[in-house]
Amino acid sequence: MQSNAQVEQLLRQKTSDREIPGVVAMAANANEVIYQGAYGKRDLSKDDAMTLDSVFWIASMTKAITAAGAMQLVEQGKLSLDAPIGEVLPDLAAPQVLEGFDSSGEPKLRPAKCPITLRHLMTHTAGFAYHLWNGEIVRYLEKTGLPEITTCKNDALKTPLMSDPGTRWEYGINIDFVGKAVEAVTGTRLGAYLRDHLFAPLGMSDTGFKIGDSQRQRLVAMHARGEDGSLSPIPFELDQDPEFHMGGGGLYGTAGDYIKFTQMILNKGRGNGAQVLKPETVAMMAQNHIGDLNMTKLTSAVAFATNDVDLYPDMDKKWGLSFLINTARTAEGRSAGSLAWAGLANTYFWIDPARDISGVILMQVLPFVDRECMEAFAGFERAIYGALDATQQAA
C-alpha cells in the first residue's frame, strides 16, 4: 500500500523525536491487513523496541467489545434493549439522580423519573458520568469515600445518575453495567464469556482482563506527559484480581487482535470463519440510537488523566451500540456514518464500512487526547485514506 512510506516517516519521526514513546498502527479492509507498523520504545527507560505484538491497556476500546458480547445475548432473547435493566440488575432497579449538594455539603438525591434500559447504558444516555469529566462526581466520591472506577471495585459502581435516563448524552460507567448484565444472564464472568464467544472464535488470543505471562513480556509501559512536554514512564496497572471485570475499560490486548474485531464489524459479524453476530445486528449497532441528542464536549475534571475532549467540534456526533458515529466526512477522509472510539491512554480505532477500511493506533500516554498522540493518529488516518484514494484512481 502506498501509504507505508508516509505513515512510516510520520511515526518514525514522532518516536525518534520522543514526541511519543512508542506506537503500533494497523489498517485493514474486511479481508486483509493492508498496513502494520511498530515504532519507538515500549518503555522510554528501557531498550526494548516496540513490536507489532506489544500488549497495551486498551481502556475504553473495551466498550465496543462488551457491547458486541451483550448484543449476542440480545439476539438470543436473554437480554432486551428496552426492558428495564433493573429486572436483570437489581442494583439499577431504583436509580437516584444527584441534584447537587446542600449547605452542609451532603448530596441531594431524588428518584429517577424513568427506568434505565440496556439501550440507555450502551449509548451513554442512562445518566451515569465518569468523575474524569464531571466535577460533581469527583465531589460525590470525596464525600462518600467511594473508589474510582479504575479500581475495579464493586463500590465504584454505586454513584448516582447526573440526569434522568434518556434525557442527555453523558460519558460514564454505563458499559460496566452492560458487562454486569452479561454476567447476570449467563452466570459466567465477563472475561470468560468474551473469551468463549468473541476472542476464541475471532482468533483474538492476546486479549483479556488478566495479563498472562506471555503478554507481560510484551507489555507497554504507561507514560505521563509533563508540563514541559517531556514523557516519563509511570507505574500503572489495573488490579489483576479485580472484584469485577470492567466492561467499560478493563481489557489489555494487541493491535493485531483489535483489528480482527474491526474486521468482524466490516464483515457484518463474521471473522476467522466464525459468524459471531448476525449481519442485521451489526447494522443495528452502527445506527444512531440517541435520536436528536448529541455527544457533547467532555471537560476535564482530572487534569493528569485527561485533557478536554472536543472531537470534530463543528459536527453533530451520534452514538450507536456502542460506537461514536460521525455524521459528516472528516478532514482525514473518514466517511460519514463511520464508527469509532478510543481508550484513555491514547488508543484509537475507527471502522468505515462505506470505504471498507478500519484502523487501530495504540500508544500508552496520559493524559487522554494528548496533542502529539492526536497528531500521530490524524496523520496515520489521513495517509491510509490517501493511499486508498490513489489505489482506487489507479484502478
C-alpha positions in Angstrom: 0.0 0.0 0.0 1.3 3.4 -0.9 0.8 5.0 2.5 3.5 2.8 4.0 6.3 5.3 3.4 4.2 8.3 4.6 3.0 6.6 7.8 6.4 5.2 8.5 8.0 8.6 8.1 5.5 10.3 10.4 5.5 7.7 13.2 9.3 7.2 13.0 9.8 10.9 13.3 7.4 11.2 16.3 9.1 8.4 18.2 12.7 9.4 17.3 12.0 12.9 18.5 10.4 11.4 21.6 7.1 13.3 20.9 5.5 9.9 21.6 7.3 7.0 23.3 6.2 4.2 21.0 3.3 3.3 18.7 1.7 0.3 16.9 -0.6 1.1 14.0 -2.6 -1.2 11.7 -5.2 -0.8 9.0 -7.3 -3.4 7.3 -10.2 -3.9 5.0 -12.7 -6.7 5.6 -10.3 -9.4 4.1 -6.7 -8.4 4.9 -4.4 -6.2 6.9 -3.1 -3.6 4.5 -0.7 -1.7 6.8 1.1 -2.5 10.0 4.0 -0.8 11.7 5.6 -0.6 15.1 7.9 2.3 16.1 9.7 3.6 19.1 10.1 2.0 22.6 7.7 0.1 24.8 9.3 1.9 27.8 11.4 5.0 27.5 13.5 3.9 30.5 14.5 0.6 28.7 15.9 -0.6 25.4 13.0 -2.8 24.2 11.8 -1.8 20.8 8.1 -1.6 20.2 6.9 -4.7 18.3 3.7 -5.5 16.4 2.6 -7.9 19.1 3.2 -5.4 22.0 0.4 -5.5 24.6 -1.4 -2.3 25.6 -4.1 -1.3 28.1 -6.9 -0.6 25.5 -9.1 1.0 28.2 -12.4 2.2 26.6 -11.8 0.4 23.4 -13.2 -2.4 25.6 -16.6 -0.9 25.4 -17.4 -1.9 21.8 -16.3 -5.5 22.6 -18.5 -5.7 25.7 -21.4 -4.3 23.7 -20.9 -6.9 21.0 -21.0 -9.6 23.6 -24.2 -8.2 25.0 -25.7 -8.0 21.5 -25.2 -11.7 21.1 -27.4 -12.2 24.2 -30.0 -9.7 22.7 -30.1 -11.9 19.6 -30.8 -14.9 21.8 -33.5 -13.2 23.8 -31.6 -13.3 27.0 -31.2 -9.5 27.2 -33.6 -6.9 25.9 -32.6 -3.4 24.7 -35.7 -1.7 26.1 -36.9 -3.6 29.1 -36.0 -2.0 32.5 -32.4 -3.3 33.2 -33.4 -3.4 36.9 -35.1 -6.8 36.1 -31.6 -8.2 35.4 -29.5 -5.9 37.7 -31.4 -5.2 40.9 -28.9 -2.5 41.8 -30.3 -0.5 39.0 -34.0 -1.0 39.8 -34.4 2.3 41.7 -31.8 4.7 40.4 -31.2 8.1 42.1 -30.3 11.3 40.4 -27.9 13.7 42.1 -29.2 17.3 42.3 -26.2 19.0 43.8 -25.2 19.3 47.5 -26.9 21.0 50.4 -25.5 23.8 52.5 -23.7 21.2 54.7 -22.2 19.5 51.7 -24.4 16.5 51.8 -25.5 15.1 48.4 -29.1 15.8 47.4 -30.7 12.8 45.7 -34.1 12.1 44.1 -35.6 9.1 42.3 -35.1 8.9 38.6 -38.2 9.7 36.5 -38.0 6.5 34.4 -36.2 3.2 34.4 -32.8 2.6 32.9 -32.6 0.3 29.9 -29.8 -1.6 28.2 -30.1 0.8 25.2 -29.5 3.8 27.6 -26.4 2.0 29.0 -25.0 1.2 25.6 -25.5 4.8 24.4 -24.3 6.7 27.5 -27.8 8.2 28.0 -28.6 6.4 31.3 -27.4 9.4 33.3 -24.2 7.9 34.7 -21.0 10.0 34.5 -17.2 9.4 34.8 -15.6 11.5 37.5 -12.8 12.3 35.0 -15.2 14.7 33.2 -17.7 15.6 36.0 -16.7 17.7 39.0 -19.9 16.8 40.8 -19.0 13.1 40.7 -15.5 14.0 41.9 -17.1 15.8 44.9 -19.5 12.8 45.4 -16.6 10.3 45.6 -14.8 12.6 48.0 -17.9 13.0 50.2 -18.8 9.3 50.3 -15.4 7.7 50.1 -16.4 5.6 47.1 -13.5 4.3 45.0 -12.8 5.4 41.4 -13.9 3.1 38.6 -10.4 2.0 37.6 -10.1 0.3 41.0 -12.5 -2.4 39.5 -14.2 -2.5 42.9 -18.0 -3.0 43.0 -18.4 0.1 45.3 -17.2 2.2 42.3 -20.5 1.4 40.6 -22.6 3.0 43.4 -22.6 6.5 42.1 -25.9 8.3 41.3 -27.1 9.5 37.9 -26.5 13.0 36.8 -29.6 13.3 34.8 -32.8 11.2 34.1 -32.4 8.3 31.7 -32.8 9.2 28.1 -32.6 12.9 28.5 -29.0 13.6 27.6 -25.7 12.1 26.5 -23.0 11.9 29.1 -20.0 9.6 29.0 -19.8 7.4 32.1 -19.7 4.0 33.7 -22.6 2.6 31.7 -20.8 -0.2 29.9 -19.5 -1.6 33.2 -23.2 -2.3 33.9 -23.6 -3.9 30.4 -20.8 -6.3 31.4 -22.6 -7.0 34.7 -25.8 -7.7 32.7 -23.8 -10.2 30.5 -22.7 -11.9 33.7 -26.2 -11.9 35.3 -27.9 -13.7 32.4 -25.0 -16.1 31.6 -23.8 -17.0 35.1 -20.2 -16.5 33.7 -17.6 -13.9 34.5 -17.3 -11.3 31.7 -13.8 -12.3 30.8 -14.7 -15.9 30.3 -17.8 -15.1 28.3 -15.9 -12.8 25.9 -13.1 -15.3 25.6 -15.5 -18.1 24.6 -17.9 -16.2 22.4 -15.7 -13.5 20.8 -12.0 -13.8 21.4 -11.6 -17.5 20.7 -13.9 -17.6 17.6 -12.2 -14.5 16.2 -8.6 -15.6 17.0 -8.0 -12.8 19.5 -5.6 -14.8 21.6 -3.8 -11.9 23.1 -6.8 -10.0 24.6 -8.1 -10.3 28.2 -8.7 -8.7 31.5 -5.7 -10.5 33.1 -2.2 -10.1 31.8 -0.8 -13.5 31.1 2.9 -14.4 31.4 3.4 -14.2 27.7 1.7 -10.9 27.5 3.7 -9.5 30.4 6.9 -10.0 28.4 5.5 -7.7 25.7 3.6 -5.2 27.9 4.0 -1.5 27.1 4.7 0.9 30.0 2.4 3.8 30.7 3.9 7.2 30.2 2.9 10.6 31.6 3.3 13.9 29.7 4.9 16.5 32.0 4.0 20.2 31.9 7.2 20.8 29.9 6.0 18.3 27.3 8.5 15.6 28.3 7.5 12.0 28.7 8.4 9.6 31.6 7.2 6.1 32.4 4.9 5.8 35.4 3.6 2.8 37.4 0.2 1.8 36.1 -1.7 -1.4 36.1 -5.3 -2.5 36.7 -5.9 -4.9 39.5 -5.1 -8.3 38.3 -7.6 -9.9 40.7 -10.4 -7.4 40.3 -13.8 -7.6 42.1 -15.4 -7.2 38.7 -14.2 -7.3 35.1 -14.5 -3.7 33.9 -16.6 -4.0 30.7 -16.1 -0.3 30.1 -12.3 -0.3 30.2 -10.5 -3.3 31.6 -9.0 -5.1 28.6 -5.4 -5.5 27.7 -4.6 -6.5 24.1 -2.7 -6.0 20.9 -3.3 -4.0 17.7 -3.5 -7.3 15.8 -6.2 -8.6 18.0 -8.3 -5.4 17.8 -8.0 -5.2 14.1 -9.7 -8.7 14.0 -12.6 -7.2 15.9 -12.9 -4.2 13.5 -12.7 -6.6 10.5 -15.6 -8.6 12.1 -17.7 -5.4 12.1 -16.7 -4.7 8.4 -17.6 -8.3 7.6 -21.1 -8.0 9.0 -20.4 -10.1 12.1 -18.1 -12.7 10.6 -14.4 -13.2 11.3 -11.9 -16.1 11.3 -14.5 -18.3 9.7 -17.0 -17.7 12.6 -20.3 -15.8 12.5 -20.3 -14.2 15.9 -23.1 -11.6 15.3 -25.9 -11.6 12.7 -25.5 -9.1 9.9 -28.7 -7.3 10.9 -27.3 -6.9 14.5 -24.1 -5.3 13.2 -26.2 -3.0 11.0 -28.3 -2.0 14.0 -25.2 -1.4 16.2 -23.9 1.1 13.5 -27.1 3.2 13.6 -27.8 6.3 15.7 -29.5 5.2 18.9 -29.7 8.6 20.6 -32.1 10.4 18.3 -31.9 14.2 18.5 -29.4 14.0 21.3 -25.7 14.7 20.5 -22.4 13.6 22.0 -21.1 16.7 23.9 -17.7 18.1 24.8 -16.0 16.4 27.8 -14.5 19.0 30.1 -11.6 17.6 32.2 -12.1 17.4 35.9 -8.9 15.3 36.5 -6.0 17.0 34.7 -3.3 14.3 34.9 -5.7 11.7 33.3 -7.4 13.7 30.5 -7.4 16.9 28.5 -10.8 18.3 27.4 -12.3 16.1 24.7 -13.9 18.0 21.8 -13.8 15.8 18.7 -14.9 17.4 15.4 -16.4 20.4 17.3 -18.4 21.7 14.3 -20.1 18.4 13.7 -23.2 16.7 15.2 -21.9 13.4 16.7 -24.2 10.4 17.5 -23.9 7.2 19.3 -24.5 3.6 18.3 -24.3 0.3 20.2 -21.6 1.3 21.4 -19.7 3.5 19.0 -19.2 7.2 18.3 -20.7 8.0 14.9 -19.5 11.0 12.8 -22.4 12.5 10.8 -20.2 14.2 8.2 -16.9 13.3 6.4 -13.9 14.2 8.5 -10.8 16.1 7.4 -8.8 12.9 7.5 -11.2 11.3 5.0 -13.4 9.1 7.2 -16.8 8.7 5.7 -20.0 10.0 7.3 -21.6 7.2 9.4 -18.3 5.6 10.4 -17.8 4.1 13.8 -15.0 4.9 16.3 -13.9 5.2 19.8 -10.8 5.4 22.0 -9.1 4.5 25.2 -7.9 6.8 28.0 -4.1 6.1 27.4 -4.4 7.4 23.8 -5.5 4.2 21.9 -7.8 4.8 19.0 -9.8 2.9 16.3 -12.2 3.6 13.5 -14.3 1.5 11.2 -15.5 2.9 7.9 -18.0 0.5 6.3 -18.7 2.8 3.3 -15.0 2.6 2.3 -14.3 -0.9 3.7 -11.4 0.3 5.9 -10.6 0.3 9.5 -7.6 1.3 11.6 -6.2 0.9 15.0 -3.4 3.0 16.6 -2.1 2.3 20.1 0.1 4.4 22.4 0.4 4.5 26.2 0.4 8.1 27.2 -1.6 10.2 29.8 -3.4 12.5 29.6 -6.1 11.5 27.1 -6.3 13.3 23.7 -2.7 14.2 24.0 -1.8 16.7 21.2 1.2 14.7 19.9 -0.7 11.4 20.0 -3.7 13.0 18.2 -1.3 14.3 15.5 0.1 10.8 15.1 -3.5 9.4 14.8 -4.7 12.0 12.4 -1.6 11.7 10.2 -1.9 7.9 10.1 -5.6 8.0 9.2 -5.0 10.7 6.5 -2.3 8.6 4.9 -4.4 5.4 4.9 -7.2 7.3 3.1 -4.7 9.0 0.7 -3.4 5.6 -0.3 -6.9 4.2 -0.6 -7.8 7.0 -3.0 -4.6 6.6 -5.0 -5.3 2.8 -5.4 -8.9 3.4 -6.5 -7.8 6.1 -9.0 -5.2 3.8 -10.4 -7.7 1.0 -10.8 
